[in-house]
Amino acid sequence: MTLSVPASSAATPSPGLENQPRVSVSADGWDRCPHGNLCLFDLPNGEGDFLAYSSATGVPALGAWDNRISSVWNRSPYYADTFRNPDFQGEMTSWDRYGMPVNLSIPGSDNSISSFQLRL
């Protein structure tokens, strides 16, 4: 399941996402990433808008989020693989289960994710 949260939104998700984890309006930065989710943020330090995924899935194209991700936190029970190109192609980076939050500040890493998968 996916939760897309604009930085300025309230804690209640959009219709159809009622069963998704709620995000505290008092939380900021990394603290907004619900435990058990892979969170992809559009700004460093877990700031800005973000996507949260809580189940094993593959996303071959990120659409409006293509090449927009600046920080990642994999708090899920799955391994996460991010890819530089759509359709799980190009350079791959793997993220451990329940890992640490990471800024993609290395030149060539920031804003360069186009697809990803969560796997066992």
Long-range contacts (C-beta under 8 A, 24 or more apart in sequence): 1-53, 1-54, 1-55, 2-51, 2-52, 2-53, 3-34, 3-37, 3-51, 3-52, 3-53, 3-54, 4-49, 4-50, 4-51, 4-52, 5-32, 5-49, 5-50, 5-51, 5-52, 6-49, 7-47, 7-48, 7-49, 7-50, 20-52, 20-54, 21-52, 21-54, 30-73, 30-101, 33-73, 33-75, 33-101, 34-75, 35-75, 36-75, 36-76, 36-77, 37-75, 37-76, 38-72, 38-73, 38-74, 38-75, 38-76, 38-78, 38-80, 38-95, 38-116, 38-118, 39-72, 39-73, 39-74, 39-75, 40-65, 40-69, 40-71, 40-72, 40-113, 40-116, 41-69, 41-70, 41-71, 41-72, 41-73, 42-68, 42-69, 42-70, 43-70, 43-71, 44-70, 44-71, 44-103, 44-104, 44-105, 44-110, 45-71, 45-103, 46-71, 46-73, 46-101, 47-71, 53-118, 55-118, 56-118, 56-119, 56-120, 57-117, 57-118, 58-88, 58-115, 58-116, 58-117, 58-118, 59-115, 59-116, 59-117, 60-86, 60-87, 60-88, 60-115, 61-86, 61-87, 61-114, 61-115, 62-86, 62-113, 62-114, 62-115, 62-116, 66-114, 67-111, 67-112, 67-113, 67-114, 68-111, 69-104, 69-111, 69-112, 69-113, 70-103, 70-104, 70-110, 70-111, 71-101, 71-102, 71-103, 71-104, 72-101, 72-102, 72-104, 72-113, 73-99, 73-100, 73-101, 73-102, 74-98, 74-99, 75-99, 76-118, 78-118, 78-119, 78-120, 79-118, 79-119, 79-120, 80-116, 80-117, 80-118, 80-119, 81-116, 81-117, 81-119, 82-113, 82-115, 82-116, 83-113, 83-114, 83-115, 83-116, 84-112, 84-113, 84-114, 85-114, 85-115, 86-114, 86-115, 87-115, 88-115, 88-117, 89-115, 90-114
